[in-house]
């Protein structure tokens, strides 16, 4: 495996829209070194949990991509709207990309395959080439369920609205410095921790399950992503709502699903019996 990405080998050209956006957010995020306050730090930490855990991890990944549990429509829409503040493109494109990743893991058709190297899986695939710029035909193929849902279509069409509103809220509470922490730094942190699942969790860690790909269980990534780093477990049982299968594999997103279940918001939770081959689904007790 290459340690340095050879862009010519992957046959891509720079994606100026993404490159400018990623660069701009990183530059503004440098402001955290000059604007620290506990209030600003709280905005980043709480915002990252709301967007990264409730939005991306639960909403886009476990609920909408893999349908590992059922939730009321209002909750689907709310979680998806929260995830939009991650600035990882609209939900239809994000979910299509992740379904493609599972269909073609670590092959040339995988949008962020680890095989070209760490930097491609981490950020190269975003700033080089098409990234998630899927056409309508691709979306119809990979996310027909979302394309038929008017609520999800509306969210995808106006996915920038939540983050614009958040800028206004943070500005009103703490001024420009809180916008830097609660929006720009939080987005940059969320980008890299999410991309670590594509890169580090396909390079370093344990592979207890023979999944036919390079996915690993990486405890460091799991801590940063509320449990998404138990990636080898996930690739073995993609539709399972639980990723951390051992007592020491902390999985905050799974804990939240159980809380949702107690509240009556999560039903038909899909789990696999890890004592044998993943054939049967069972309802969580």
C-alpha positions as CSV (number, residue, x, y, z in Angstrom):
1,X,0.0,0.0,0.0
2,X,1.3,3.5,-0.8
3,X,1.9,5.9,2.0
4,X,1.8,8.9,-0.2
5,X,-1.1,9.3,-2.6
6,X,-0.3,9.3,-6.3
7,X,-3.0,11.4,-7.7
8,X,-2.0,10.7,-11.3
9,X,-2.4,7.0,-10.6
10,X,-6.0,7.4,-9.4
11,X,-6.7,9.5,-12.5
12,X,-8.4,12.4,-10.9
13,X,-8.3,16.2,-11.2
14,X,-8.7,18.8,-8.4
15,X,-12.3,19.5,-7.3
16,X,-12.1,23.2,-6.9
17,X,-15.4,23.6,-5.1
18,X,-14.5,21.2,-2.4
19,X,-10.9,22.3,-2.2
20,X,-11.8,25.9,-1.7
21,X,-14.4,25.0,1.0
22,X,-12.1,22.7,2.9
23,X,-9.2,25.2,2.8
24,X,-11.4,28.1,3.9
25,X,-12.8,26.3,6.9
26,X,-9.3,25.2,8.0
27,X,-8.0,28.8,7.7
28,X,-10.9,30.2,9.8
29,X,-10.6,27.4,12.3
30,X,-7.0,28.6,13.1
31,X,-8.8,31.3,15.1
32,X,-9.3,28.9,17.9
33,X,-5.7,29.5,19.0
34,X,-6.5,33.1,19.7
35,X,-10.1,33.0,21.0
36,X,-10.2,30.3,23.7
37,X,-12.9,30.5,26.3
38,X,-14.7,27.7,28.2
39,X,-17.9,28.9,26.6
40,X,-16.5,28.5,23.2
41,X,-15.1,25.1,24.0
42,X,-18.5,24.0,25.2
43,X,-20.0,25.2,21.9
44,X,-17.6,22.9,20.0
45,X,-17.9,19.9,22.2
46,X,-21.7,20.0,22.5
47,X,-22.1,20.9,18.9
48,X,-19.9,18.0,17.8
49,X,-22.1,15.6,19.8
50,X,-25.3,17.0,18.3
51,X,-24.0,17.0,14.8
52,X,-21.5,14.1,14.8
53,X,-23.3,11.6,17.0
54,X,-27.0,12.4,16.8
55,X,-26.8,13.7,13.2
56,X,-24.1,11.8,11.2
57,X,-23.6,8.6,13.3
58,X,-27.2,7.9,14.2
59,X,-29.2,9.8,11.6
60,X,-27.3,9.4,8.4
61,X,-25.4,6.2,9.1
62,X,-27.2,3.8,11.3
63,X,-30.8,4.9,10.6
64,X,-30.9,6.1,7.0
65,X,-28.0,4.3,5.3
66,X,-28.4,0.9,7.0
67,X,-31.9,1.1,8.4
68,X,-30.7,-0.6,11.6
69,X,-33.8,0.6,13.4
70,X,-37.1,2.3,12.7
71,X,-37.9,5.8,13.9
72,X,-40.8,8.2,13.5
73,X,-40.5,10.4,10.5
74,X,-40.1,13.5,12.6
75,X,-37.1,12.0,14.2
76,X,-35.6,10.9,10.8
77,X,-36.0,14.5,9.6
78,X,-34.6,16.0,12.7
79,X,-31.5,13.8,12.9
80,X,-30.8,14.3,9.2
81,X,-31.2,18.1,9.5
82,X,-28.7,18.1,12.4
83,X,-26.2,16.1,10.3
84,X,-26.4,18.7,7.5
85,X,-24.4,21.0,9.8
86,X,-21.5,18.6,9.3
87,X,-20.9,20.2,5.8
88,X,-20.4,16.8,4.3
89,X,-22.8,17.4,1.4
90,X,-26.5,16.8,1.4
91,X,-27.8,13.6,3.0
92,X,-28.8,11.9,-0.3
93,X,-25.2,12.2,-1.6
94,X,-23.6,11.2,1.7
95,X,-25.8,8.1,2.1
96,X,-25.4,7.1,-1.5
97,X,-21.6,7.3,-1.1
98,X,-21.7,5.2,2.0
99,X,-23.8,2.5,0.4
100,X,-21.4,2.5,-2.5
101,X,-18.5,2.1,0.0
102,X,-20.2,-1.1,1.4
103,X,-21.0,-2.4,-2.1
104,X,-17.4,-2.0,-3.3
105,X,-15.3,-1.8,-0.2
106,X,-11.6,-1.3,-0.9
107,X,-11.9,-1.7,-4.6
108,X,-11.5,0.8,-7.5
109,X,-15.3,1.5,-7.2
110,X,-15.1,2.4,-3.6
111,X,-15.3,6.3,-3.4
112,X,-12.7,6.4,-0.6
113,X,-10.8,3.2,-0.9
114,X,-7.7,2.9,1.3
115,X,-5.7,1.2,-1.4
116,X,-4.3,4.4,-2.9
117,X,-3.0,5.3,0.5
118,X,-3.9,7.1,3.8
119,X,-4.2,10.6,2.3
120,X,-6.6,9.5,-0.4
121,X,-9.0,7.9,2.1
122,X,-8.6,10.7,4.5
123,X,-9.1,13.8,2.4
124,X,-7.8,13.2,-1.2
125,X,-11.1,11.7,-2.3
126,X,-12.9,14.9,-1.2
127,X,-10.6,17.5,-2.9
128,X,-9.6,15.4,-5.9
129,X,-12.1,14.2,-8.5
130,X,-15.9,13.8,-8.3
131,X,-16.1,12.9,-4.6
132,X,-19.8,12.9,-3.8
133,X,-20.9,14.7,-6.9
134,X,-23.3,12.0,-7.9
135,X,-25.7,12.5,-10.8
136,X,-29.5,11.8,-10.5
137,X,-29.2,8.3,-12.0
138,X,-26.6,7.3,-9.3
139,X,-28.9,8.7,-6.6
140,X,-31.9,6.8,-8.0
141,X,-29.8,3.6,-7.9
142,X,-28.4,3.9,-4.4
143,X,-30.9,6.0,-2.5
144,X,-34.3,5.4,-4.1
145,X,-35.9,5.4,-0.6
146,X,-34.8,8.9,0.0
147,X,-35.6,10.1,-3.5
148,X,-39.3,9.0,-2.9
149,X,-39.6,10.8,0.4
150,X,-40.6,14.5,0.0
151,X,-39.2,15.3,3.5
152,X,-35.8,14.0,2.7
153,X,-35.7,15.6,-0.7
154,X,-36.5,18.9,0.9
155,X,-33.7,18.5,3.4
156,X,-31.2,17.6,0.7
157,X,-32.2,20.6,-1.4
158,X,-31.9,23.0,1.5
159,X,-29.1,21.3,3.5
160,X,-27.2,24.6,4.0
161,X,-30.0,26.1,6.0
162,X,-29.2,24.5,9.4
163,X,-25.6,25.6,9.4
164,X,-26.6,29.1,8.4
165,X,-29.1,29.2,11.3
166,X,-26.4,27.9,13.6
167,X,-24.1,30.7,12.6
168,X,-26.8,33.2,13.6
169,X,-27.4,31.5,16.9
170,X,-23.7,31.4,17.9
171,X,-23.2,35.0,16.8
172,X,-26.0,36.1,19.0
173,X,-24.7,34.2,22.0
174,X,-21.0,34.7,21.8
175,X,-20.1,36.7,18.8
176,X,-17.5,35.9,16.1
177,X,-15.3,33.9,18.4
178,X,-18.1,31.4,19.2
179,X,-18.8,31.1,15.5
180,X,-15.2,30.1,14.9
181,X,-15.4,27.4,17.6
182,X,-19.0,26.3,17.2
183,X,-19.1,26.2,13.4
184,X,-15.7,26.3,11.7
185,X,-13.6,24.4,14.2
186,X,-16.4,22.0,14.9
187,X,-16.8,21.3,11.2
188,X,-13.1,20.7,10.7
189,X,-12.9,18.4,13.7
190,X,-16.0,16.5,12.4
191,X,-14.5,16.2,8.9
192,X,-11.3,14.6,10.1
193,X,-12.8,12.3,12.7
194,X,-15.4,11.1,10.2
195,X,-12.6,10.6,7.5
196,X,-10.6,8.7,10.1
197,X,-13.2,5.9,9.7
198,X,-12.3,5.7,6.0
199,X,-8.5,5.8,6.6
200,X,-7.3,4.7,10.0
201,X,-10.2,2.2,10.4
202,X,-9.0,0.5,7.2
203,X,-5.3,0.5,8.2
204,X,-4.7,0.1,11.9
205,X,-6.5,-2.0,14.5
206,X,-7.9,-5.5,14.9
207,X,-9.6,-7.6,12.4
208,X,-11.5,-10.3,14.4
209,X,-13.9,-10.9,11.5
210,X,-13.0,-12.1,8.0
211,X,-15.0,-9.5,6.0
212,X,-13.0,-9.8,2.8
213,X,-11.9,-6.2,3.0
214,X,-9.4,-4.1,5.1
215,X,-11.8,-2.8,7.7
216,X,-10.5,-2.7,11.3
217,X,-11.7,-2.1,14.8
218,X,-9.8,1.0,15.9
219,X,-10.4,2.1,19.5
220,X,-8.9,5.6,18.9
221,X,-11.4,6.3,16.1
222,X,-14.2,4.8,18.1
223,X,-13.6,7.3,20.9
224,X,-13.5,10.2,18.5
225,X,-16.7,9.1,16.6
226,X,-19.0,7.9,19.3
227,X,-18.5,4.3,18.4
228,X,-18.2,4.4,14.6
229,X,-14.6,3.2,14.8
230,X,-15.5,-0.4,15.5
231,X,-15.5,-0.7,11.8
232,X,-14.6,-4.3,11.3
233,X,-17.6,-5.3,13.4
234,X,-19.7,-3.0,11.3
235,X,-18.5,-4.4,8.0
236,X,-19.3,-7.9,9.3
237,X,-22.8,-6.9,10.3
238,X,-23.6,-3.7,8.4
239,X,-27.2,-3.4,9.4
240,X,-26.7,-4.0,13.1
241,X,-27.5,-1.1,15.2
242,X,-24.7,-2.0,17.6
243,X,-21.1,-1.6,16.6
244,X,-19.2,-2.1,19.9
245,X,-19.8,-5.8,20.6
246,X,-17.5,-6.3,23.6
247,X,-18.0,-4.8,27.0
248,X,-14.9,-2.6,26.5
249,X,-15.9,-1.4,23.0
250,X,-17.6,1.8,24.0
251,X,-20.4,2.7,21.6
252,X,-22.2,6.0,22.5
253,X,-24.4,5.8,19.5
254,X,-25.7,2.4,20.5
255,X,-26.4,3.7,24.0
256,X,-28.4,6.6,22.5
257,X,-30.4,4.1,20.4
258,X,-31.3,2.2,23.5
259,X,-32.4,5.5,25.1
260,X,-34.5,6.2,22.1
261,X,-36.0,2.8,22.5
262,X,-37.0,3.5,26.1
263,X,-38.6,6.7,24.9
264,X,-40.6,4.8,22.2
265,X,-38.6,6.5,19.4
266,X,-36.7,3.5,18.2
267,X,-38.3,0.2,17.2
268,X,-37.4,-2.9,15.3
269,X,-33.8,-2.6,16.3
270,X,-31.7,-4.9,14.2
271,X,-29.0,-6.9,15.9
272,X,-27.1,-10.0,14.8
273,X,-26.4,-12.9,17.1
274,X,-22.6,-12.8,17.3
275,X,-22.3,-16.4,18.5
276,X,-23.0,-17.7,15.0
277,X,-23.1,-16.6,11.4
278,X,-25.1,-13.4,10.9
279,X,-28.2,-15.0,9.5
280,X,-31.0,-14.0,11.8
281,X,-32.2,-10.6,12.9
282,X,-33.6,-10.2,16.4
283,X,-35.5,-7.4,18.2
284,X,-33.5,-5.8,20.9
285,X,-34.8,-6.7,24.3
